């Protein structure tokens, strides 16, 4: 595939000069699509011409063409061209080459409107103006892209490789368009793992959807995998894509496969769900890493506020990363569970932040809570680093299901595949490793619980109850104890304060305290009132509070301040500077892992872990929040003791010896 991709991309040598490097893809991609379509149509040109002549209507042509071109290996063509041109024929009239190519592309059936997304007519005219049209056309006319030469899967790889090269040449985040095939295959294997026998049954019909479909690579792999299990299975492929070029490639590719082209739709998935009325058997997605959603913030928040009905009702992540919005969308698109117990499954590729970002009560934590409380997370697989083309960061596969097998209900499997990467002979961008087939199979066995202790590859797996990832964030308060002294330093701080410094005579009142020290706030306030009165000054309650906050310092020997008004009058006043939080896991100390056990669990934890160390602390129950995090790395951490000192000394002596030897050679 790399050889074919390089040959296709070699037309860049012809474009160099009149075109900037970042413009190469705008020429190469549509010509590749056109050549693939031409090669697919080539064996059926005569039948196509006859049917176009005989039947005037689009639907009639589509029906009869499918019948005429159907074979054991192909569902038949559902597109055609009314033009007699091919690339070779268009070249035979060089003076009118541009018009011939425009006629060729304009003759395609209405369902093949992808060239508008490329702005192909403008591409052709620009090539002609820059005197490169004939050379480019000749180059593509020689490329063998028939299904016999290049399978649908390999064609998908070619498109994605070209997209990668295009984005790389334009310095445009190449990897966001290209999911490595080993990652896609593992994701598909895991999503299908529990359904293998069902998929082999007669009359199998399944729908597969990708909301960030790109060029359709995930759909292609999923489709071919399913047909590998059951050649007679019927699949319906669906996708949504924001980028017009990749949308056009995906639509053309699915049309060639015999899929309904209207099932690929353009648009931003986070703004508008083009399949709002549909749910699917399988959902697959690799949303771009670290992409913010600021540009669509108003749309997303509007859906979030839709009375609990929108996709994003459970919560909103920080604007800087849209990953968890895609997670919510994917979960919302799984088909409902039917009377037989069959529901939907999904697989999504995410970075590490959705596992743990955001504290209790935050949007990310609430989203994790939604996924766990509704038992939607079946497994999370940690991949090796350096698996992707544009990043070496840690990545994870989330496997979702709304109809788990009974033995896995209420649980989440964490699978550590970080050690299963095989080094590539040559890096591609940031991708330095891949997961080989035998390792993918080992991960699937670990997921399905069929892993043997004696196998060649052992994959670490840990199973947790959903509530193991839940905790209460408890606010622990300590009393406010202040000492008041009007020293030159504190008086200077008051004078420089942005509001207190504007009160005429205040510093004189404070100087009147002399060396007096107060360990009781009420006594200090009374003395303050006396000194202010002597100068004819009065402070508002807010100004007094600001003053003692500026002057007072914590002193455990001081009296505890009490609330002087309101519903909490007479109670100890908390010191905000000493306020702390404790995360108390559900089920701590053997208590039930349930929301209802909040009081007894947290109180027991507080009595055992906090009270012995801070006797005057208390819990502010009004601030208690429920949080969720999945500390994946912590669960698989293996302590590695530091090297022995004698080993380090031996290494140092060896290195020093080598250095001395080199120095003697230089001196000699």
NUBA-981920 format. One line per 4 residues: number of its first residue (from 1); for each residue x, y, z of C-alpha. Coordinates in steps of 0.02 Angstrom, whole numbers, plus 50000, padded with zeros to 5 digits. Layout:
<pts>
NUM> X Y Z  ...
</pts>
This chain:
<pts>
1> 50000 50000 50000  50142 50119 50038  50210 50088 49862  50043 50129 49781
5> 50020 50281 49893  50193 50345 49847  50156 50318 49662  49992 50414 49673
9> 50074 50554 49774  50220 50563 49651  50114 50676 49541  50170 50808 49666
13> 50330 50819 49562  50222 50885 49420  50133 51009 49532  50289 51077 49614
17> 50316 51257 49564  50144 51316 49509  50069 51243 49668  50118 51266 49849
21> 50150 51104 49944  49994 51131 50049  49889 51131 49888  49942 50960 49822
25> 49801 50867 49909  49666 50974 49830  49720 50901 49662  49773 50725 49709
29> 49621 50675 49813  49482 50709 49686  49582 50634 49543  49609 50476 49647
33> 49422 50464 49680  49383 50490 49496  49508 50358 49441  49438 50232 49567
37> 49261 50263 49505  49319 50246 49325  49404 50080 49360  49250 50014 49450
41> 49137 50064 49304  49253 50006 49166  49192 49824 49149  49011 49883 49145
45> 49022 50029 49023  48922 49944 48886  48781 49892 49003  48784 50066 49078
49> 48764 50151 48908  48621 50036 48861  48526 50063 49024  48550 50252 49019
53> 48479 50254 48841  48331 50142 48883  48275 50215 49050  48255 50402 49079
57> 48220 50400 49266  48355 50392 49401  48266 50257 49501  48238 50149 49347
61> 48420 50165 49297  48479 50124 49473  48370 49969 49486  48415 49896 49316
65> 48599 49939 49330  48612 49849 49498  48533 49694 49421  48643 49701 49266
69> 48807 49724 49361  48774 49613 49512  48894 49468 49542  48947 49349 49678
73> 49080 49473 49735  48983 49634 49706  48810 49699 49752  48805 49790 49585
77> 48827 49972 49539  48705 50104 49596  48791 50249 49507  48835 50289 49327
81> 48890 50423 49207  48799 50485 49053  48965 50546 48983  49062 50442 48858
85> 49227 50509 48922  49363 50421 49020  49528 50499 49069  49610 50421 48916
89> 49472 50479 48797  49475 50654 48869  49663 50662 48833  49632 50623 48649
93> 49566 50799 48625  49702 50900 48715  49636 51069 48659  49472 51038 48750
97> 49539 50932 48894  49467 51042 49032  49294 51046 48955  49301 50858 48923
101> 49342 50821 49106  49207 50939 49167  49083 50850 49052  49144 50682 49120
105> 49119 50729 49302  48955 50821 49266  48882 50663 49190  48881 50564 49352
109> 48716 50514 49429  48639 50630 49557  48685 50517 49704  48870 50543 49661
113> 48884 50728 49700  49050 50715 49790  49151 50816 49666  49060 50974 49720
117> 49139 50952 49892  49310 50952 49809  49269 51104 49703  49331 50995 49561
121> 49279 51103 49415  49384 51244 49486  49528 51121 49515  49522 51071 49331
125> 49519 51250 49267  49661 51302 49382  49767 51155 49323  49734 51207 49143
129> 49782 51388 49179  49945 51329 49260  49982 51211 49115  49978 51053 49220
133> 49810 50974 49175  49870 50855 49039  50018 50792 49141  49911 50759 49294
137> 49774 50674 49193  49901 50560 49107  49975 50514 49276  49808 50458 49348
141> 49752 50370 49189  49897 50247 49216  49857 50201 49398  49775 50029 49417
145> 49635 50054 49544  49509 49921 49494  49436 49811 49634  49543 49667 49566
149> 49699 49771 49590  49652 49861 49751  49524 49792 49874  49399 49904 49962
153> 49499 49891 50124  49661 49934 50036  49575 50077 49946  49520 50143 50115
157> 49700 50132 50174  49756 50225 50018  49632 50366 50044  49681 50386 50226
161> 49866 50381 50184  49840 50517 50054  49740 50619 50179  49882 50597 50304
165> 50011 50656 50176  49901 50803 50127  49875 50859 50306  50059 50832 50346
169> 50115 50937 50197  49995 51073 50252  50053 51058 50434  49871 51028 50479
173> 49868 50898 50618  49888 50747 50505  49845 50614 50633  49670 50680 50668
177> 49616 50614 50498  49697 50444 50509  49664 50305 50634  49796 50168 50623
181> 49725 50006 50556  49789 49901 50701  49692 50012 50821  49534 50002 50715
185> 49545 49812 50702  49566 49793 50890  49419 49909 50922  49309 49813 50800
189> 49365 49645 50871  49316 49700 51046  49147 49771 50994  49102 49610 50901
193> 49181 49491 51029  49022 49440 51122  48915 49435 50965  49020 49319 50856
197> 48899 49173 50860  48746 49282 50837  48826 49368 50687  48854 49199 50603
201> 48667 49163 50605  48555 49165 50451  48469 49328 50408  48593 49436 50502
205> 48560 49621 50477  48664 49751 50568  48686 49940 50563  48856 50020 50596
209> 48882 50206 50628  49032 50321 50646  48994 50501 50699  49172 50557 50654
213> 49182 50450 50500  49328 50532 50408  49358 50433 50248  49259 50285 50314
217> 49404 50176 50372  49319 50113 50530  49159 50071 50436  49258 49976 50304
221> 49351 49869 50433  49191 49836 50532  49096 49789 50373  49232 49671 50311
225> 49253 49591 50482  49066 49556 50493  49062 49483 50318  49212 49378 50364
229> 49104 49300 50499  48951 49288 50389  48967 49320 50200  48777 49326 50186
233> 48754 49460 50319  48672 49623 50270  48750 49783 50334  48696 49964 50329
237> 48838 50088 50353  48809 50265 50419  48926 50410 50452  48937 50596 50483
241> 49089 50702 50441  49130 50886 50461  49273 50898 50334  49209 50916 50154
245> 49354 50822 50074  49348 50671 50188  49158 50672 50178  49169 50663 49988
249> 49293 50519 49992  49188 50422 50116  49029 50446 50016  49112 50389 49855
253> 49190 50239 49942  49026 50181 50018  48936 50205 49852  49063 50091 49769
257> 49029 49960 49903  48844 49964 49860  48792 50060 50015  48661 50198 50016
261> 48759 50360 49990  48626 50461 50083  48685 50373 50241  48843 50479 50239
265> 48801 50657 50290  48903 50813 50313  48902 50920 50469  48973 50948 50642
269> 48912 50805 50751  48918 50911 50908  48807 51046 50831  48678 50939 50742
273> 48651 50752 50742  48609 50711 50561  48537 50544 50620  48439 50611 50768
277> 48296 50488 50741  48406 50333 50726  48498 50214 50842  48623 50083 50786
281> 48682 49907 50824  48864 49963 50827  48943 50134 50850  49128 50165 50819
285> 49223 50328 50835  49395 50405 50849  49361 50590 50883  49508 50709 50866
289> 49615 50721 51023  49619 50881 51124  49500 50978 51012  49408 51121 51097
293> 49224 51156 51070  49226 51343 51094  49162 51375 50918  49005 51272 50953
297> 48987 51317 51137  48816 51400 51122  48742 51252 51025  48811 51124 51148
301> 48752 51220 51301  48582 51244 51224  48563 51055 51203  48630 51028 51379
305> 48493 51140 51448  48354 51052 51354  48264 50987 51508  48366 50828 51523
309> 48322 50773 51346  48480 50818 51248  48633 50711 51217  48736 50820 51333
313> 48612 50829 51478  48722 50728 51599  48859 50860 51602  48980 50969 51507
317> 49170 50952 51505  49290 51099 51500  49283 51195 51336  49463 51147 51300
321> 49426 50963 51261  49273 50893 51172  49316 50710 51202  49180 50679 51331
325> 49048 50762 51222  49086 50631 51089  49079 50497 51225  48903 50554 51272
329> 48851 50561 51090  48916 50386 51054  48825 50316 51207  48663 50400 51152
333> 48669 50318 50980  48667 50136 51038  48505 50049 50991  48379 50018 51130
337> 48372 49846 51210  48237 49740 51126  48128 49602 51197  48264 49472 51163
341> 48389 49569 51267  48493 49628 51119  48548 49809 51128  48686 49915 51056
345> 48875 49913 51075  49002 50049 51047  49189 50077 51043  49274 50246 51054
349> 49458 50297 51058  49499 50427 51190  49650 50502 51275  49677 50484 51462
353> 49587 50640 51525  49408 50571 51521  49461 50443 51652  49495 50566 51790
357> 49484 50751 51743  49369 50861 51847  49331 50843 52031  49169 50790 52115
361> 49020 50889 52053  49108 50944 51893  49043 50910 51718  49171 50772 51678
365> 49139 50684 51844  48951 50692 51814  48975 50619 51640  49075 50474 51711
369> 48939 50453 51841  48806 50445 51706  48903 50311 51611  48937 50206 51767
373> 48769 50226 51853  48682 50171 51693  48802 50023 51675  48859 50076 51502
377> 49047 50050 51520  49095 49870 51485  49285 49885 51471  49426 50009 51453
381> 49585 49953 51366  49748 50048 51387  49849 50049 51226  50038 50061 51210
385> 50108 50236 51190  50164 50295 51017  50018 50208 50929  49953 50360 50836
389> 50023 50468 50697  50009 50637 50780  50035 50599 50964  50132 50484 51079
393> 50016 50509 51228  49923 50372 51321  49764 50318 51232  49619 50207 51283
397> 49480 50108 51200  49313 50125 51290  49195 49980 51252  49014 50023 51290
401> 48857 49918 51298  48679 49944 51358  48647 49755 51367  48794 49675 51455
405> 48799 49485 51480  48730 49440 51653  48902 49391 51719  48971 49564 51680
409> 48822 49670 51732  48870 49806 51855  49056 49788 51822  49195 49868 51720
413> 49347 49777 51655  49512 49871 51650  49631 49789 51526  49813 49839 51520
417> 49880 49815 51344  50019 49945 51363  50153 49811 51352  50090 49732 51190
421> 50163 49853 51064  50283 49791 50930  50409 49915 50862  50389 49968 50681
425> 50540 49956 50568  50508 50136 50517  50410 50266 50614  50265 50357 50531
429> 50249 50525 50615  50234 50489 50801  50182 50308 50771  50325 50195 50823
433> 50232 50038 50878  50086 49930 50823  49983 49791 50901  50013 49631 50805
437> 49872 49510 50766  49920 49383 50901  49920 49522 51031  49751 49587 50971
441> 49682 49411 50992  49755 49402 51167  49668 49565 51215  49502 49496 51150
445> 49525 49336 51252  49560 49442 51406  49400 49540 51372  49291 49386 51347
449> 49365 49296 51498  49438 49154 51394  49620 49197 51429  49729 49051 51483
453> 49865 49068 51614  49977 48963 51502  49957 49063 51341  50101 49145 51247
457> 50033 49318 51284  49958 49362 51453  49858 49524 51466  49830 49598 51641
461> 49645 49619 51679  49557 49685 51833  49369 49684 51859  49284 49816 51966
465> 49107 49851 52020  49041 50014 51945  49028 50089 52119  49214 50057 52150
469> 49245 50215 52049  49124 50321 52151  49171 50427 52300  49106 50566 52410
473> 49203 50729 52416  49183 50786 52595  49223 50961 52657  49314 50961 52824
477> 49306 51124 52920  49416 51188 53061  49369 51331 53177  49423 51510 53149
481> 49546 51561 53285  49625 51732 53265  49750 51839 53358  49739 52028 53332
485> 49889 52143 53351  49904 52317 53277  50089 52312 53236  50173 52431 53113
489> 50165 52291 52984  49978 52261 53002  49939 52447 53004  50043 52466 52845
493> 49943 52324 52765  49781 52415 52807  49848 52579 52736  49891 52492 52572
497> 49726 52397 52560  49623 52450 52408  49466 52488 52511  49523 52506 52691
501> 49662 52626 52640  49531 52750 52581  49450 52768 52754  49519 52928 52830
505> 49576 52911 53010  49574 52719 53014  49761 52699 53033  49759 52826 53178
509> 49626 52722 53266  49733 52565 53245  49888 52653 53311  49790 52688 53470
513> 49794 52500 53511  49979 52513 53552  50054 52343 53599  49889 52264 53649
517> 49857 52087 53588  49685 52006 53577  49644 51820 53570  49457 51850 53560
521> 49375 51930 53409  49228 52004 53504  49343 52090 53627  49447 52158 53483
525> 49289 52224 53398  49234 52312 53558  49404 52393 53578  49402 52441 53394
529> 49232 52525 53416  49300 52626 53561  49452 52688 53465  49348 52727 53310
533> 49221 52822 53417  49358 52929 53491  49396 52989 53315  49214 53004 53262
537> 49226 52856 53141  49104 52715 53102  49133 52560 52996  49001 52457 52907
541> 48988 52272 52948  49074 52230 52783  49218 52351 52820  49241 52278 52996
545> 49248 52102 52922  49377 52156 52794  49479 52239 52932  49490 52090 53048
549> 49525 51975 52900  49672 52090 52857  49741 52105 53033  49698 51937 53111
553> 49819 51790 53103  49785 51608 53145  49831 51560 53322  49774 51396 53400
557> 49786 51478 53571  49651 51602 53522  49467 51584 53563  49357 51505 53429
561> 49257 51633 53331  49070 51604 53326  48937 51656 53200  48849 51811 53268
565> 48693 51814 53158  48586 51713 53040  48527 51533 53044  48696 51470 53109
569> 48709 51598 53249  48814 51534 53395  48899 51396 53294  49086 51387 53267
573> 49141 51490 53118  49249 51394 52993  49420 51455 52939  49419 51456 52748
577> 49609 51452 52746  49610 51286 52840  49466 51208 52745  49507 51039 52670
581> 49424 50899 52574  49428 50711 52593  49380 50589 52458  49289 50444 52537
585> 49266 50291 52424  49096 50209 52415  49108 50053 52522  49248 50118 52633
589> 49270 50013 52789  49154 49877 52725  49000 49988 52719  48877 49963 52574
593> 48931 50035 52406  48776 50141 52388  48720 50321 52393  48609 50279 52542
597> 48763 50237 52648  48829 50415 52637  48806 50467 52819  48868 50310 52904
601> 49015 50284 52785  49078 50463 52788  49055 50481 52976  49149 50320 53007
605> 49289 50376 52892  49297 50546 52977  49303 50469 53150  49443 50350 53100
609> 49549 50453 52982  49523 50638 53025  49464 50660 53205  49616 50578 53286
613> 49729 50706 53202  49618 50863 53209  49508 50853 53362  49409 51013 53331
617> 49368 50978 53148  49192 50943 53084  49103 50896 52922  49005 51024 52824
621> 48874 50905 52756  48798 51039 52644  48954 51038 52535  48965 50848 52511
625> 48970 50798 52327  48972 50632 52236  49116 50607 52115  49177 50475 51994
629> 49351 50440 51929  49437 50290 51850  49619 50291 51908  49675 50164 51779
633> 49863 50185 51801  49853 50171 51990  49770 50000 51979  49910 49929 51872
637> 50056 50017 51955  50198 49899 51999  50327 49963 52121  50505 49952 52056
641> 50633 49969 52196  50782 50083 52162  50945 50002 52110  51064 49945 52245
645> 51201 50070 52289  51339 49946 52248  51269 49927 52071  51266 50116 52048
649> 51444 50131 52117  51504 49996 51998  51426 50087 51849  51504 50252 51903
653> 51676 50172 51921  51658 50094 51748  51608 50260 51667  51748 50354 51757
657> 51871 50223 51695  51811 50245 51516  51828 50434 51530  52006 50420 51601
661> 52054 50303 51460  51990 50427 51330  52083 50571 51416  52247 50474 51415
665> 52224 50439 51229  52198 50625 51196  52351 50675 51300  52458 50546 51210
</pts>
